[in-house]
Amino acid sequence: MSAHTKPPLTAASTKPVTVAAIRAAKGGTPLVCLTAYTTPVAEALDQASDLLLVGDSLGMVVYGLPSTIPVTLDMMIAHGAAVVRGAKRALVVVDLPFGSYQESPAQAFRNAARILAETGCGAVKLEGGAVMAETIAFLTQRGVPVLAHIGLQPQSVNALGGYSARGKLSAEAETILADARAVTDAGAFAVVVEGVVAPLAARITETIRVPTIGIGASAECDGQILVTDDMMGVTFGHVPKFVRKYADVGATMKAAAEAYAADVRERRFPAEEHLYGAPKPKIAAG
Ligand code: KIV
């Protein structure tokens, strides 16, 4: 079906977006996906987004950690619950962090069940291709909707030795395509395709029957996701080449802090309108 025959999910209604609606968006108007980690940001992004991902990128973005490896299940649950409280419409998906699912399908189910029960989110995401197919099948057959994540997998940074684009060599491209097929056959409702060369992203998108959600991939994908702090210009460190900056919130925050500092130092703040007055004296009757 072409983009002209499927309206964007956001335009359709204010009804909550379901896993089934995301799956059905294959080949239609591209899905709009962003990360969120807190209630107010979820509230701000909700109406424009089809899917809000509580990504383990919060390790770097919120906690200043060097990678996603130290992120814990408890961190994901706390932030997942916060985002669910702020999102009325978008489907909220929470990342299974490193070490919480790779050991066995049973471990993955136990931790995914905690995430679903304790946050109220609609699905979980996990990294890995063919090697995770058995786990994805185990979860999806037991009522846990899974968003897969292939290509560049930040949780494997220690094994892969960096964050460079994948699929440049044809053997690697074939492996990633096989990963896409394996996670789809295992029951994933959509697949994040991260950091792969554009022709491979297009090939994966035309091959698999569920939506691809690209990040550093290609506009041919069935949807796009970005780390919100990167696209809002909150991130002060390195920002990847594939990010388009839609705002400069970091600069706005710096300017606001400087204006506040000047007002405090010059005693211009607080002003009259910010003060609590003393209660008015009661006038006795008669
Ligand atoms: O953790 C994350 O934010 C992610 C997205 C970048 C896809 O996995």
Boltz pocket constraint, residues with backbone or C-beta under 6 A from the ligand:
constraints:
  - pocket:
      binder: B
      contacts: [[A, 35], [A, 53], [A, 54], [A, 55], [A, 56], [A, 57], [A, 58], [A, 95], [A, 149], [A, 192], [A, 194], [A, 215], [A, 225], [A, 226], [A, 227]]
      max_distance: 6.0
